[in-house]
C-alpha cells in the first residue's frame, strides 16, 4: 500500500490507454469546512481542492482529487465503471485515500452505488489500510448511505443524505465504540459559468470516532468544472 506504486499504476493506465473516445475534465472548489461522512477533515477550517477526471464513452473512468486537511494534504485516486440499466444508474469502482501527514492512515475502498430518479443508495467497503494498530480505516470497515436529491426552480437544488459507518474494530480494546450515523442537508444554486454554490448542514452521532461530537456543522462551498 505505497502511494508511489499507486500513482505509477494510474499514470501508466492514463498514458497507455487504447481508448480514444474519451473526455478529460477538471474541477476546483472551496469550502468553509471540509466535511467527509459527517466529520470535519480540517478541524472546522476552510479547504481548497481540485481534481482531474478522465471518462470514456463506454463507462470506464479514472480520476484524482487533492485537498488540504488537518496537518497536511489528502490525495485520492479512483477508477471504475458507470452506466445505466434502463432507468437505474450504477457505479462500481475503487478509491484510494492517501495522506501526507504522519498518521499512517492511507486506505483503499471498494465502492458501489445505484440511482433511480431522485434516489441514490450506496456502500463503501475498506479492503485494506496502512494502520498498524486496531483503528478506523484498517480494513473491514463498511459505510453505507442513502440520498434524495431534487431540482428546484431557478437552478436551485436540495439533497438529503443519511449514512452510517460500521468499523470492523468497533468495541475492541483500545478503540472503544466508534460506529456512528450522520445526516446532511445541502441546498445548491447553479450560477452558470460562475460555478455552483451550496449551503450545507451536517450532524453526526457523538462517538469516539467523531471529534465533532453531535453538534451540527454548517458550511458553505463553491465548485466549478471545466
C-alpha positions in Angstrom: 0.0 0.0 0.0 2.6 2.6 -1.0 1.4 5.8 -2.6 4.2 5.9 -5.2 3.1 2.5 -6.5 -0.5 3.5 -7.0 0.5 6.8 -8.6 2.6 4.9 -11.1 -0.1 2.4 -11.9 -2.7 5.1 -12.6 -0.1 7.1 -14.7 0.5 4.0 -16.8 -3.2 3.4 -17.3 -3.7 7.0 -18.5 -0.6 7.1 -20.7 -1.1 3.7 -22.3 -4.9 3.6 -22.6 -6.1 2.3 -26.0 -9.4 4.3 -25.7 -9.6 7.4 -27.9 -13.2 8.4 -27.4 -12.6 9.9 -24.0 -13.0 13.2 -22.3 -10.8 14.9 -19.7 -12.4 17.4 -17.3 -11.0 19.3 -14.3 -12.6 20.8 -11.2 -11.7 23.3 -8.5 -13.5 24.0 -5.2 -13.5 25.9 -1.9 -15.4 25.1 1.3 -15.5 26.8 4.7 -15.2 23.3 6.3 -14.2 20.0 4.6 -16.9 17.6 5.9 -16.5 14.0 4.9 -19.1 11.5 6.1 -20.2 13.8 8.9 -16.7 14.5 10.3 -14.6 17.6 9.6 -11.3 16.8 7.9 -9.8 20.3 8.5 -10.6 21.0 12.2 -13.6 23.1 11.1 -11.4 25.2 8.9 -11.5 26.0 5.2 -10.2 23.8 2.4 -9.3 24.3 -1.2 -9.5 21.3 -3.6 -9.0 20.4 -7.2 -9.2 17.3 -9.4 -8.9 15.8 -12.9 -11.2 13.2 -14.4 -10.9 11.0 -17.5 -14.0 9.3 -18.8 -14.6 7.0 -21.7 -17.9 6.7 -23.6 -18.0 3.0 -22.6 -18.4 4.0 -19.0 -14.9 3.5 -17.7 -13.4 6.4 -15.8 -10.2 7.4 -13.8 -9.6 10.4 -11.7 -7.6 12.1 -9.0 -8.5 14.7 -6.4 -6.5 16.7 -3.8 -7.4 18.9 -0.8 -5.8 20.3 2.3 -6.6 18.5 5.5 -5.5 18.9 9.1 -1.8 18.5 9.2 -1.2 18.1 5.5 -2.9 17.1 2.3 -5.2 14.3 1.0 -4.7 12.8 -2.4 -7.4 10.5 -3.8 -7.0 8.2 -6.8 -10.1 6.4 -8.2 -11.4 4.4 -11.1 -14.4 2.4 -12.1 -17.3 1.7 -14.4 -20.6 3.6 -14.5 -23.6 3.1 -16.7 -27.4 2.6 -16.9 -29.7 -0.4 -16.9 -33.0 1.1 -18.0 -33.9 3.8 -15.6 -31.4 2.6 -13.0 -27.9 4.1 -12.9 -25.0 2.2 -11.4 -21.4 2.8 -10.5 -18.8 0.2 -9.5 -15.2 1.3 -8.6 -12.3 1.7 -6.2 -11.0 4.7 -4.2 -7.5 5.1 -2.7 -7.1 7.8 0.0 -3.6 8.9 0.6 -2.4 11.4 3.2 0.9 13.4 3.6 0.7 13.6 7.4 2.3 11.2 9.8 -0.9 9.4 10.8 -0.1 6.5 8.5 -3.8 6.2 7.7 -3.8 5.6 3.9 -6.6 3.2 2.9 -8.3 1.6 -0.1 -12.1 1.2 -0.6 -14.4 -0.7 -3.0 -17.5 1.4 -3.8 -20.9 0.5 -5.3 -23.9 2.7 -5.8 -27.2 2.7 -7.7 -29.6 5.6 -8.5 -33.2 5.9 -9.7 -34.7 9.3 -10.4 -34.2 11.3 -7.2 -33.0 8.3 -5.1 -29.4 7.1 -4.6 -28.0 4.3 -2.4 -24.5 3.0 -2.0 -21.9 1.3 0.1 -18.1 1.6 0.5 -16.0 -1.3 1.9 -12.4 -0.8 3.2 -10.4 -3.7 1.8 -7.0 -2.6 3.1 -5.4 0.1 5.2 -2.0 1.2 6.5 -3.0 1.5 10.1 -0.7 -0.8 12.1 -2.9 -0.9 15.3 -6.6 -1.6 15.7 -8.2 1.6 14.4 -10.6 3.0 11.9 -9.8 2.6 8.2 -7.6 -0.5 8.8 -9.7 -2.9 6.8 -13.1 -4.4 7.1 -15.0 -1.1 7.7 -18.3 -0.6 5.9 -20.0 2.7 5.1 -23.5 2.8 3.6 -25.8 5.6 2.8 -29.0 6.8 1.1 -29.6 10.2 -0.6 -32.6 12.1 -2.0 -32.0 14.9 -4.4 -34.4 17.2 -6.1 -34.2 20.0 -8.7 -36.0 23.2 -7.8 -36.9 26.3 -9.9 -34.4 29.0 -10.7 -31.5 26.4 -10.8 -31.8 25.6 -7.2 -31.5 22.1 -5.8 -31.7 20.3 -2.5 -30.2 17.0 -1.3 -30.8 14.9 1.8 -28.2 12.3 2.9 -28.2 9.7 5.7 -25.2 7.4 6.2 -23.8 5.0 8.8 -20.2 4.0 9.4 -19.6 0.5 10.8 -16.0 -0.1 11.8 -14.5 -3.6 12.0 -12.6 -2.6 15.1 -15.6 -1.1 16.9 -15.7 -2.1 20.5 -12.3 -3.6 20.7 -9.9 -2.8 23.5 -8.1 0.4 22.9 -10.6 1.6 20.3 -14.0 1.8 22.0 -17.3 2.4 20.3 -16.6 4.3 17.1 -19.5 3.4 14.9 -21.7 6.4 14.1 -24.6 7.7 11.9 -24.7 11.1 10.2 -27.2 13.3 8.4 -26.7 16.1 5.9 -28.8 18.7 4.1 -27.4 20.6 1.0 -29.1 23.5 -0.8 -27.3 24.3 -4.0 -27.6 27.1 -6.7 -26.1 26.9 -10.1 -24.6 30.2 -11.3 -23.7 29.0 -14.8 -20.1 29.9 -15.8 -19.5 31.2 -12.3 -19.8 27.7 -10.9 -22.1 26.2 -8.2 -22.7 27.4 -4.7 -24.1 25.4 -1.8 -25.1 25.8 1.9 -25.0 22.7 4.0 -25.8 21.4 7.5 -24.4 18.2 8.8 -24.9 16.3 12.1 -23.3 13.1 13.4 -23.5 11.0 16.5 -21.2 11.7 19.3 -18.7 8.8 19.3 -15.0 8.3 19.8 -14.6 8.3 16.0 -16.3 11.7 15.7 -14.4 14.5 17.3 -17.2 17.0 16.4 -19.5 15.3 18.9 -23.1 15.6 18.0 -23.2 19.4 17.4 -24.5 20.3 13.9 -21.9 21.8 11.5 -22.8 24.5 8.9 -20.6 25.3 5.9 -20.7 27.0 2.5 -19.0 25.7 -0.7 -18.2 26.7 -4.2 -17.1 24.5 -7.1 -16.6 24.8 -10.8 -15.9 22.2 -13.6 -14.2 22.9 -16.9 
